[in-house]
Amino acid sequence: MNIIKPNTNINFNRYRLVATIFSGVLLLASLASVAINGLNLGLDFTGGTLIEVRYEQDANRDKVQAKLEAAGFSKSVVQYFGTSKDLTIRLGPQENMKSSEIGNKVLSVLRQDSQEKISMRRTEFVGPAVGDELAEQGGLAMLVALIFIMLYVSVRFEWKFALGSVAALAHDVIITMGLFSVIQMEFNLTVLAAILAVIGYSLNDTIVVFDRIRENFLKLRKTEAEKLIDISLNQTLSRTLMTSITTMLVLLALFFLGGELIHGFATALIAGVVVGTYSSIYVASNIALVLGITKEDLMPVIVEKEGADQDALM
């Protein structure tokens, strides 16, 4: 019998209680922060106006921000767009002002006390109804993804593994959203897309671990479940860490060099990769272990052909 020997011999189950308490504290803190502070929803969800302007020379983002705030645009977010001469200005819903007037008003404010030529590139308006619809559809997309993942894992492995995988994914999503609630970073559609990507990343990691657990259950039939899961986690640890590290290098490059437009996207993925790596080791397998996973659950079903007993007697 050919069994892959792990490169490490870490007793993961020794720290199960500590990991459970740690996860519980993070989940409670995340849920409390979302309930108390809420999420700093972007224009995609709240509605508002997006304006893109171009300067002849390099634009000073801080001065533009100060001008807009002095003019009464308190809920404005100014970001560079592609080059240092292009700026995007995001404004929340403005009372007593028509959407068609906002762009002209902003442009006149920016041109005050400025000798530069400032041109309007585009103006987009997102209504509150559209924002509510996006929020509803985004939440529905996340829920549907979790349901189909649970169905897939139930068919591919076993229902106890399915509950473990969905619990781990929910754990990752809640903690990532809790982080955005604590730091009050803007939560927009790109961040939602990053969270959906985190679900896919974490699931892939979890499936690799589950596949090795199932394989070892069939090979090491006399080994206790806790010891067998420890062996499986050690066997997949190097793969898990290498995948996480290489992914993290790319995300750190995006975070520091990618510009502010994808800052939230990179932040969500960085948090998701860290939490997803942790959950694939401790949360998913521990849930299956608590539910009482055994080798009998993973044994292939043998279907006897009709008349096999009569043939055996002849």
Buried (B, 14 or more C-beta within 10 A) or exposed (E): EEEBEBEEEEEBBEEBEEBBEEBEEBBEBBBEBBEEBEBBBBBBBBBBBBBBBBBEEEBBBEEBBEBBEEBEBEBBBBBBBEEEBBBBBBBBBBEEBEBEEBBEBBBEBBBEEEEEEBEBEEBBBBEEEBBEEBBEEBEEEBEEBBEEBBEBBBEBBBBBBBBBBBBBBBBBBBBBBBBBBBEEBBBBBBBBBBBBBBBBBBBEBBBBBBBBBBBBBEBBEEBEBBEBBBBBBBBBBEEBEEBBEEBBEEBEEBBEEBEBEBBBBBBBBBBBBBBBBBBBBBBBBBBBBBBEBEBEBBEEEEEEEEEEEEEEEE
